[in-house]
């Protein structure tokens, strides 16, 4: 019987914008599918259209619009908005799929994301202090922006993650030929090895910090111990260390949940297709 995948979190609980956890009893195919789903299949808000009413700043309208589009906007998991593709307004933009934000600023000041005023209090800049443009005393910017719900597979600005990756869980074994010379301890950039009773061992609770660089193996070979190193670095095929960081638009808990929900929908759809053929 195949084992059921399980999660093990770090000492601290899930943070709003970052989480590190261990996925066990799984396969690389599922781990990579979940990673891709968290990056590209979790809906979030971003500014898509910008109407410029006044711009006497040093920036062209296009550059200003580009900067506004890259500002992360908060997106609740229980929002009632539809994506443009699902909405019946034919890309015209309506209250079901669009949130309007306005900005009217005059110099001298540094215009930041907090100067964007949203018509929906649930859809706001995730960070109020993101710089947009510095204005001199005789400069002014007045814009109206429209934010829509979409997916990271269409454009990077809709990706809710800034970091989303995994590695196989490290495995380190040290055989009886180890003479405790300590060269591998000095060479390890992660500081996970130590000398104990004239033998090298892994420091407790630091194994998952291993970068799999294998520098310890190389220095052990150079020490003249023989044709094979006394320390061996490998990985566990069914265990993975995930690092997920969000940009603030969607919480990491919601990113994980939405990614799994997408995989479930795809699996159910495939199952129905296969069932229809039988």
N, C-alpha and C positions, 0 to 999 in steps of 0.2 A: 504494500500500500504506500502511495506517495505521501510524503509529509506535507502538512499544511504550512504555508508561509507565515512567519510571525515577525513582529517588530519589537525592538528593544531600544528604548530611548536613553539618552545621556542622563547624568545625575540631575540636571535641571529639567523642568517640564518644557513643553513646546513654547518657544518665544514667538512673539508676534511676527517677527521678520526673519528669523533664522532657526534652524533645527538641525541636529545631527543625530542620526539613528542607525541602527543595524537591522538589516533585513536578512532573516535566516530561513533555511529550508526552502530556498527559491532557486531559480535558474537565471542565467545572465539575460536570456531572452525577455523574461518578465521584468527584470530590473531595468533593462534599457527601454522597454516599452513604457513603463511607468515614468521614467525620466523624461522621455520625449512627450508624454501626455501632459506632465506638469508644466513643461516649457511652452507647448504650442496648442493645447486643447482646453485651457482654463480661461474662460471669458473675463475680460477686464475692460475698464473704460480708458479711453485716450482721446485727445482732441484730434478731430479729423478735418474740420472746415474752420477757417478763420476769415472773418470779414474785417478789414482794416478801414476805419473811418478817418483816422488821423495818425500820421507817423512822421514826425520831424526828428527822429532819432538817427544815429549813425548807421543803423542796420536797415537793409532792404526788407521789404514786406515779407519776402519768401523766407529769409533767414529768421525773422521774428516768428513767423508761423511754424517753422521747423522746431524752434526752441520750445514753443508752447506745446507742440505735439508730443515732445519727449518728457513732459512733466507727468509723473505717475499720479493717477486719480484713484481715490478710495472706491472700492467696489465691494459691496456687501454680498455675501453668498445667498441671501434671501431677497435680493432686489427683484422687482417685477418688470424690468426692462427686457426688451427683445433686441436681437441683433438686427441690423439693416436687412439682412437676407430673409429673416423670419417675419419682419414687419410688413404690413399691408399698405404702407404709405408710398411704395415704389421709390425708395431712396430720397423722398422729399424731406424727410425729417419731421417727426411728430413727438408728442409727449410720451409715447410708448417706447421710443427707441433713441431719443436724443435728449441730452442735458445741455443747457446753454450756460456759458460762463462769460462774464464781461470784465474788462479791465480798462480803467481810465486813470492815467497817472501823468503827473507833470514834474519836471525837474526843479531843483536839483535833488535827486534821490536814486537809490538802487532799487529798481522794481524787482520784487521777488514773487514767488508763487502765491504768497498770502494776499497779494493784490488782485488775484483772480477771484471774482465774486460769483459763486455758483447759485443757480436757481433751485438746486436741490441740495439740502444740507448733508445728505448722505453721500454725495459725490463731490468731494473736495480734493485739492492737492494733498497728497499723502505727506508731504513735508512742506511746511509754510515758508521755509527759508532757502528755497532753490533760486539762485540768481537768474534773472531773465535779461535785464538790460540796465545799464547805468545811464541816467539822463542828466544833462546839464540844465542850467536854469532856464534856458529858452527852448527846451525840447519837450515834446508831449507825445503820448501814445494812447490811442483809444481804439479798442478792438472788441469784437464779439466773436466768441469761439463756440463751436458746437462739438460736444463729445459724444461718441457712440460706443456701443459695446461690440467687441470683436475678439479675435483670437490671435495668438502669437504666430501661428503658421502663416498669417497674412502679412504681418509687419512686426518688427521688433518692439515697437512702442506698446503693443498689446501683450507682450510677454510679462507675466507677473513675477518672474524669477530673474535675479541677477546672477546667481550661481545655482546650478543644479547638476550634480554629478555624483558618481559613486566609484568605489574601487573594491576589489575582492579583499576579504578579510585576510590579513597576513598570517603566516604560520612560520615560526622559527624553531629549528631543532639544532641541538648542539651534541655532537657525538663524543665518545670517550677519548678521542685523540686530542681534544682540546687541552693545551698545556697551561692555560691561564695567562698567556703573555700580555693580554690587555690591549693589543694593537687595534682589535676590532672595536673595543669600547671607546678608544680615542677617535677612531675614524667615523663612528656613527653620528650623522648630523642631527638625528632626532633624540639622542640621549636616552635610548631605551635599554641599553646594555650596561651591566655592571659585573665586577669581580666578586665572587662569593665562594669561600672555601677553595681558592685556587682554581676555580672554574668560572667560565662566563655564563651568565644567565640573564634572562629578560626581566626587567624591573616590573614588579606587579602593577597591573592596571595600565601599562603603557604599550602593550603589544599593538593595539589599534592605531598608535601614532606612527608605526613603521611606514616609511615612504617607499619601500620595495626597491630601493636604489642599488642594493647588493654590494655596496662598498665594503661591508664587513667581510663578505665572501672573498672579494678581490685582495684585500689586505691580508687575509688569512692565508691565501695561496702564496702571496709574496713573502710570507714569514718563513717559508721553506718547510712547512709541515708535511708536505707530500704532494701527490698529484691531485688530491681532492681536498677542499677546505673542510675544517672541522665544524663550521657553522653553515647551515643550509636554510635558504630563504625560499618559501613557496607561498601559495595562497589556498584558501578554502573555496572550492568551486560553488558551494551552495550558500555562501554567506557574504554579505556586501555592506560596506559602510557608506551611507548616503550623507551628503551635505547639501542642504537646500536653504537658500537665502532669497527673500522676496524684496521687491522694490518698495513695498508699502501699500500697493494697490489692493492686494489680496493677502490675507493672513496665511502663514505657512500651513496651518492646520487645514484651512479651506483649500489651498493648493493641492495638498496631498489627497484630500477627500475627493475633490473634483477630478483629479487625474485618475483615481481608481474608478470613479463613476463612469468616466469616459470609456475605460477599458472594459467595464462590465457591459455597457451598452453595445460596444463593438462585438464583444463575445456573444451576447444574446442575439444580435443581428445575424452573425455568422451561423450560429446554431439554428436559427429559424430558416436560413437559406438552405442549409444542408438537409434539414428535416423536410423541406418542401421538395427536394430532389429525390428523396427516398420513397 
